[in-house]
Amino acid sequence: MVLVVPVEKKLMDVKIKDLPNWILTQDFTPKGTIRAFQRGYYQYDNKYVNTNKGSTLGVSMVLAADVLFNYCVSYKELKHEQLRKNH
């Protein structure tokens, strides 16, 4: 007797008709969710940060996202100061 372990498919490999069954096979427990985020982080890290030693692409993407996030958070204050300066 052979034990067959199902191979975990990626979302892009799942056909639309198989999507409900694929969703039901996912692990939505807190531990499973943490593992999914860790896998995503490690995939990002290996793809952008650890590509070539000395490459700044991954670090510059994180810095650009940080600048954009901080700009969005402080937009109201910046807009208020801009109006005050011109009038």
N, C-alpha and C positions, 0 to 999 in steps of 0.2 A: 504494500500500500504506500502510495506516494503522497506526501503532504505538500500541497501547493499553497504558497504564500502569495496573496495578491500584491501585485506591484502597484505602488502609489503613483497615479498619473498626475501630471501637472494640469492646471486648468486649461492651458492652451491646447492640450492633447485630447480633451474631452469633447465629444460631439454633442450637439444640442440635445439630441434625443436621450443621451446618457447623463445629462446634467443633473436631473433630480436624484438619480441613484448615486452619482458621485458626491453630491452634497451630503447625502445621508451617511456616506462612509467616512466623512471627515470627523476629526476629533475636536469637539467644541468645549471640552472641559478646560478649566483654567490651565492645567499643565500642557494640554495640547495646543492651546492658544499661545502660550509662552514659547513652546517649541517652534510654532509657525513663525513667530516674530524673530526668533533666533536664526532660523533658516534664512529668512529674508535679509537679516542684517549680515550674515556671513556671505550670502550670495553677492550683496552689494559691495561688501568689503573686498572680496576676492576679485570682483569684476573691475572696480574703479580704483581702489586704494592700493592693492597689492599687485597691480599689473606690471609695472616696471619700477624698479627701485629708483627713486629720484623723480618720479612722475608726480606732478602736482595736481592732476585732474581731479582726483577724489577729494582732496583737501579743499581745492578751490570751489568745487560744487557744494560742499558743506558750508563753506564761508559765504557763498552767494545766497544759499537758502537762509542762513542766519541773518544776513543783511536784509533780505526781503521780508522775513518774519518780523524783525525789529521795526522796519519801516511801517509795516501794516499795523503793528501794535501802537505806534506813536503817531499815526497819521493825523488824528484829531488835534493833537498838540502842535504839530508842525503846521497844519493848515491855519490854526488860530494865530500863531506867531507870524505867518506870512501875511495875513490880512492886517495885523497890527503894524507891521513894518511899512506897508505901502500907504497907509492912511494916517 
